[in-house]
C-alpha cells in the first residue's frame, strides 16, 4: 500500500517539475531486510537490484574502503572534528561543527560554478540534522524500520536534493532571463 503512495508522490513530482520518471529504467534497492521486494518492484513498475552498485559512475552502497569520498572524510575528521575535541568541545557539538563546515563546502561546490550564492545546498544539507532527530524519534515511537525509509525517501530524496537542484536551476534561469 505504501509503495503506491510513493508512486503517487513521484507522479505528482513529475507533474509539478515537468521531469519524467523512467519506471522501466528505474531500480528498487533494498536497504536492510525488505520482504516482498518482487511485489514492491512490480507495483512501482521497475526492476530489482542489489547494493553495491554504481549510479552515474559513482559507487552506491559500497563498503567504507571502496568509497571515493574517503579522503574528504579523513580531511574533515583531521582538520575539523579532532581539533574541536582537543579544544574541549563535546562530541555532539564537534560533529555538528564538522557537518556545518561540510554544508558550507557543498554550497561552494554548487554556488561557485553557478556564480550564484543562494544557500539552497547549505539549507538542504543542514535540514538533515533535524530530519535525523525526527526520524529517530518516530522510529522509536512506532518500532518500525519502514518509518526511517519513508522519511529518507520523502524528505531527502524527493523534497531535499532534487528541490535544491530545481531551486538553483530556477535562479540561474531567472538570472539569464533578466540579463536579456
C-alpha positions as CSV (number, residue, x, y, z in Angstrom):
1,X,0.0,0.0,0.0
2,X,2.8,2.5,0.9
3,X,4.6,1.8,-2.3
4,X,1.5,3.0,-4.2
5,X,1.7,6.2,-2.2
6,X,5.4,6.6,-3.2
7,X,4.4,6.1,-6.8
8,X,1.7,8.7,-6.4
9,X,4.1,11.2,-4.9
10,X,6.6,10.6,-7.7
11,X,3.8,11.1,-10.3
12,X,2.8,14.4,-8.6
13,X,6.5,15.4,-8.7
14,X,6.5,14.6,-12.5
15,X,3.5,16.8,-13.0
16,X,4.9,19.7,-10.9
17,X,8.5,19.6,-12.2
18,X,7.9,18.6,-15.8
19,X,10.5,15.8,-15.3
20,X,9.7,12.3,-16.2
21,X,10.5,9.1,-14.2
22,X,11.5,6.3,-16.5
23,X,10.0,3.5,-14.5
24,X,11.3,0.7,-16.8
25,X,14.9,2.0,-16.3
26,X,14.4,2.5,-12.5
27,X,15.7,0.0,-10.0
28,X,14.5,-0.7,-6.4
29,X,17.3,-1.4,-4.0
30,X,16.6,-3.0,-0.6
31,X,18.1,-1.4,2.5
32,X,18.4,-3.7,5.4
33,X,15.8,-6.5,5.2
34,X,12.9,-5.9,2.9
35,X,10.2,-8.5,2.5
36,X,8.2,-8.9,-0.8
37,X,10.7,-7.0,-2.9
38,X,9.4,-8.5,-6.1
39,X,5.8,-7.4,-5.3
40,X,7.1,-3.9,-4.5
41,X,9.0,-3.7,-7.7
42,X,6.0,-4.8,-9.7
43,X,3.8,-2.2,-8.1
44,X,6.3,0.5,-9.0
45,X,6.8,-0.9,-12.4
46,X,10.6,-1.1,-12.0
47,X,13.3,-3.7,-11.7
48,X,15.0,-5.1,-8.6
49,X,18.7,-4.8,-7.9
50,X,21.1,-5.0,-5.0
51,X,23.8,-2.9,-3.5
52,X,26.7,-2.1,-4.0
53,X,26.1,-0.6,-7.5
54,X,27.1,2.4,-9.4
55,X,25.0,5.4,-10.3
56,X,26.4,8.0,-12.8
57,X,29.8,6.3,-12.3
58,X,29.8,6.7,-8.5
59,X,29.5,3.8,-6.0
60,X,26.4,3.4,-4.0
61,X,26.2,1.1,-1.0
62,X,29.9,0.4,-1.2
63,X,31.9,-0.6,1.9
64,X,33.9,2.2,3.5
65,X,37.1,1.1,1.9
66,X,35.6,1.4,-1.5
67,X,34.1,4.9,-1.1
68,X,35.8,7.6,-3.2
69,X,34.9,10.4,-0.7
70,X,37.2,8.8,2.0
71,X,39.9,11.5,1.6
72,X,37.3,14.3,2.1
73,X,36.0,12.5,5.2
74,X,39.5,12.0,6.6
75,X,40.3,15.7,6.0
76,X,37.2,16.8,7.8
77,X,38.0,14.5,10.7
78,X,41.6,15.5,10.9
79,X,41.2,19.3,10.5
80,X,37.7,20.0,11.9
81,X,36.4,17.2,14.2
82,X,39.6,16.3,16.1
83,X,40.7,19.9,16.7
84,X,37.3,20.6,18.2
85,X,37.6,17.6,20.5
86,X,41.2,18.7,21.5
87,X,39.8,22.1,22.5
88,X,37.3,20.5,24.8
89,X,34.2,20.7,22.6
90,X,31.7,17.9,23.3
91,X,31.5,15.2,20.6
92,X,28.0,16.1,19.5
93,X,28.9,19.7,19.1
94,X,32.1,18.8,17.3
95,X,30.1,16.6,14.9
96,X,27.7,19.4,14.3
97,X,30.5,21.8,13.5
98,X,32.1,19.4,11.1
99,X,28.7,18.9,9.5
100,X,28.3,22.7,9.2
101,X,31.7,23.1,7.5
102,X,30.7,20.3,5.2
103,X,27.5,22.1,4.3
104,X,29.4,25.3,3.6
105,X,31.8,23.3,1.2
106,X,28.8,21.7,-0.5
107,X,27.3,25.2,-1.0
108,X,30.5,26.4,-2.5
109,X,30.7,23.4,-4.9
110,X,27.4,24.5,-6.4
111,X,27.4,28.2,-5.9
112,X,30.9,28.9,-7.4
113,X,30.2,27.3,-10.8
114,X,26.7,28.8,-11.0
115,X,28.1,32.2,-9.8
116,X,25.1,32.4,-7.5
117,X,25.0,32.2,-3.7
118,X,21.5,31.4,-2.6
119,X,22.4,28.8,0.2
120,X,19.9,26.2,-1.2
121,X,22.5,23.4,-0.8
122,X,23.5,24.6,2.6
123,X,19.9,24.6,3.8
124,X,19.3,21.2,2.2
125,X,22.3,19.7,4.0
126,X,21.6,21.4,7.4
127,X,18.0,20.2,7.1
128,X,19.4,16.7,7.6
129,X,20.2,17.4,11.3
130,X,16.5,17.8,12.4
131,X,15.5,15.1,9.9
132,X,17.8,12.6,11.7
133,X,16.4,13.6,15.1
134,X,12.8,13.4,13.9
135,X,13.4,10.0,12.2
136,X,15.0,8.5,15.3
137,X,12.1,9.8,17.4
138,X,9.4,8.4,15.0
139,X,11.3,5.1,14.7
140,X,11.3,4.7,18.5
141,X,7.6,5.6,18.7
142,X,6.4,3.2,16.0
143,X,9.0,0.5,16.3
144,X,9.1,0.1,12.6
145,X,12.0,0.1,10.2
146,X,9.8,1.5,7.4
147,X,9.5,4.9,9.1
148,X,13.2,5.6,8.5
149,X,12.9,4.6,4.9
150,X,9.8,6.7,4.3
151,X,11.4,9.7,6.0
152,X,14.5,9.3,3.9
153,X,12.7,9.0,0.6
154,X,10.2,11.7,1.2
155,X,12.3,14.4,2.8
156,X,15.7,13.7,1.4
157,X,15.4,12.0,-2.0
158,X,12.2,13.7,-3.2
159,X,12.0,17.0,-1.4
160,X,15.6,17.5,-0.4
161,X,18.3,17.1,-3.0
162,X,16.0,17.4,-6.1
163,X,14.3,20.5,-4.7
164,X,17.7,22.2,-4.1
165,X,18.8,21.5,-7.7
166,X,15.5,22.8,-9.0
167,X,15.8,25.9,-7.0
168,X,19.3,26.6,-8.3
169,X,18.2,25.9,-11.8
170,X,15.2,28.3,-11.3
171,X,17.5,31.0,-10.0
172,X,20.1,30.5,-12.8
173,X,17.4,30.6,-15.5
174,X,15.9,33.7,-13.9
175,X,19.3,35.4,-13.9
176,X,19.8,34.5,-17.6
177,X,16.3,35.7,-18.4
178,X,16.7,39.1,-16.7
179,X,20.1,39.6,-18.4
180,X,18.5,39.7,-21.8
